Amino acid sequence: MTVLVAYKTFAGATGEVAEFIASVLRDEGIPAEVCPLREVRDVRPYRAVILGAPVRQFRWEPDVVKFLQRHREALSRMPVAYFAVCLTMKEDTEANRCLVQSWMKPAFALLQPVSEADSGGKPPRAHWSKMRKPLVRVDSGCKL
Ligand SMILES: Cc1cc2nc3c(=O)[nH]c(=O)nc-3n(C[C@H](O)[C@H](O)[C@H](O)COP(=O)(O)O)c2cc1C
């Protein structure tokens, strides 16, 4: 089964990061599909979902929370991971990570991810190993 990387973007950066994540998964032999959030009708056909959106005006794009509310039941049965794209993460410091995670809290409150990541842009491939590790360690025991 395929992993869905669903994203919201305004200027294109988050879509590029979504494509990049999918390419890393495919390189690992994991089928992955990329789709804008608004075009996703049903998440049940997927084995896992990775949700990405930018930060604007000190908040993570609220459409992610709406998406989580709409698909909560199905998503609660599968591994879900989040990523945020924002200028704050141009400097990858502990303080900036905490700040960005505080903006992602409404999503965390609805559904705890198996992994989250913050990016100031398309990251070097090596950085995603941090994200992939938690993704393959899934509570239900199923492997991505
Ligand atoms: C109107 C606006 C507000 C923004 N607010 C923030 C912010 O509060 N914090 C931050 O770190 N980045 C902020 N940014 C930067 C965006 O998160 C960044 O440009 C991101 O890459 C945009 O993603 P997108 O190209 O997928 O739309 C803002 C950008 C815009 C245009």
PDBQT file of the ligand as one rigid body, heavy atoms in Angstrom, charges set to zero:
ROOT
HETATM    1  C1  LIG A 201       1.938  36.264   4.579  1.00  0.00    +0.000 C 
HETATM    2  C2  LIG A 201       3.060  35.381   5.079  1.00  0.00    +0.000 A 
HETATM    3  C3  LIG A 201       3.182  35.154   6.420  1.00  0.00    +0.000 A 
HETATM    4  C4  LIG A 201       4.227  34.368   6.921  1.00  0.00    +0.000 A 
HETATM    5  N1  LIG A 201       4.334  34.165   8.254  1.00  0.00    +0.000 NA
HETATM    6  C5  LIG A 201       5.359  33.419   8.737  1.00  0.00    +0.000 A 
HETATM    7  C6  LIG A 201       5.514  33.213  10.139  1.00  0.00    +0.000 A 
HETATM    8  O1  LIG A 201       4.728  33.691  10.952  1.00  0.00    +0.000 OA
HETATM    9  N2  LIG A 201       6.570  32.475  10.552  1.00  0.00    +0.000 N 
HETATM   10  C7  LIG A 201       7.482  31.931   9.691  1.00  0.00    +0.000 A 
HETATM   11  O2  LIG A 201       8.417  31.288  10.131  1.00  0.00    +0.000 OA
HETATM   12  N3  LIG A 201       7.340  32.065   8.356  1.00  0.00    +0.000 NA
HETATM   13  C8  LIG A 201       6.320  32.807   7.848  1.00  0.00    +0.000 A 
HETATM   14  N4  LIG A 201       6.174  32.991   6.499  1.00  0.00    +0.000 N 
HETATM   15  C9  LIG A 201       7.095  32.307   5.591  1.00  0.00    +0.000 C 
HETATM   16  C10 LIG A 201       6.442  31.065   4.963  1.00  0.00    +0.000 C 
HETATM   17  O3  LIG A 201       6.137  30.097   5.936  1.00  0.00    +0.000 OA
HETATM   18  C11 LIG A 201       7.408  30.460   3.941  1.00  0.00    +0.000 C 
HETATM   19  O4  LIG A 201       7.619  31.400   2.917  1.00  0.00    +0.000 OA
HETATM   20  C12 LIG A 201       6.902  29.163   3.349  1.00  0.00    +0.000 C 
HETATM   21  O5  LIG A 201       7.941  28.592   2.593  1.00  0.00    +0.000 OA
HETATM   22  C13 LIG A 201       5.703  29.354   2.445  1.00  0.00    +0.000 C 
HETATM   23  O6  LIG A 201       5.301  28.072   1.988  1.00  0.00    +0.000 OA
HETATM   24  P1  LIG A 201       4.564  27.891   0.596  1.00  0.00    +0.000 P 
HETATM   25  O7  LIG A 201       5.555  28.343  -0.488  1.00  0.00    +0.000 OA
HETATM   26  O8  LIG A 201       4.297  26.427   0.503  1.00  0.00    +0.000 OA
HETATM   27  O9  LIG A 201       3.327  28.708   0.593  1.00  0.00    +0.000 OA
HETATM   28  C14 LIG A 201       5.152  33.768   6.006  1.00  0.00    +0.000 A 
HETATM   29  C15 LIG A 201       5.007  34.008   4.633  1.00  0.00    +0.000 A 
HETATM   30  C16 LIG A 201       3.982  34.805   4.170  1.00  0.00    +0.000 A 
HETATM   31  C17 LIG A 201       3.853  35.039   2.694  1.00  0.00    +0.000 C 
ENDROOT
TORSDOF 0
